[in-house]
Amino acid sequence: GILEVPRTGIILTSFSSTPPTKGPVGVTITGRAKTRNDLRSYQIGLEGTALIATADLPVAVYAKDSDIDFTITLTLEPK
């Protein structure tokens, strides 16, 4: 699942989800990454998870080199 994705240098602060009645289930994860590379590795790890269709992260978060606050929006694969 989502919590099994390695997250070296990542601190997760919150999770929220959208109800499946409005389309695909979406999960929003917020947190802070120690470095840009840590954040990219985490995003790639999420995208490689079987349950996740997409892991959208605004490109603008990569403007900083370190201590990056982020919000990733996941779209889960339908069952």
C-alpha positions in Angstrom: 0.0 0.0 0.0 0.8 3.7 0.1 2.5 3.5 3.5 4.8 0.7 2.3 6.5 3.0 -0.3 10.1 3.8 1.0 10.3 7.5 2.0 13.8 8.3 3.0 14.0 12.0 3.8 10.2 12.4 3.7 8.0 13.4 6.5 4.3 12.8 5.9 2.0 15.2 7.7 -1.5 14.4 6.5 -3.7 12.3 4.2 -7.2 13.0 2.8 -9.4 11.2 0.3 -12.2 12.0 -2.1 -15.3 9.7 -2.0 -15.6 7.1 -4.8 -19.0 8.5 -5.7 -17.4 11.4 -7.5 -15.3 9.3 -9.9 -12.0 7.5 -9.1 -10.9 7.5 -5.5 -8.2 10.1 -4.9 -5.8 10.5 -2.0 -4.0 13.7 -1.2 -0.7 13.4 0.8 1.1 16.4 2.3 4.5 16.5 3.8 8.0 17.8 3.7 11.0 16.4 1.8 14.5 16.9 2.9 15.8 17.2 -0.6 14.5 17.4 -4.2 16.0 13.9 -4.9 14.2 12.5 -1.9 10.9 13.9 -3.2 11.4 12.6 -6.7 12.3 9.1 -5.4 9.1 9.1 -3.3 7.0 10.2 -6.2 8.5 7.5 -8.4 7.9 4.9 -5.7 4.3 5.9 -5.4 3.8 5.7 -9.2 5.3 2.2 -9.1 2.7 0.9 -6.7 0.1 -1.4 -8.2 -2.9 0.4 -6.5 -1.9 3.9 -7.8 -2.8 5.0 -11.3 -1.2 8.5 -11.0 0.8 10.5 -8.5 0.5 14.2 -9.5 3.0 16.6 -8.0 3.2 20.3 -9.2 6.5 20.9 -10.9 6.9 24.1 -9.0 7.8 22.2 -5.8 11.1 21.3 -7.4 12.1 25.0 -7.4 13.6 24.5 -3.9 16.7 22.3 -3.2 15.8 21.3 0.3 13.1 21.5 3.0 10.3 21.2 0.4 6.7 21.3 1.4 4.6 19.2 -1.0 1.2 17.9 -1.8 0.9 14.8 -4.0 -2.5 13.9 -5.4 -2.9 10.2 -6.0 -5.6 8.6 -8.3 -6.2 5.0 -7.2 -6.8 2.2 -9.7 -10.4 1.0 -9.8 -11.0 -2.4 -8.3 
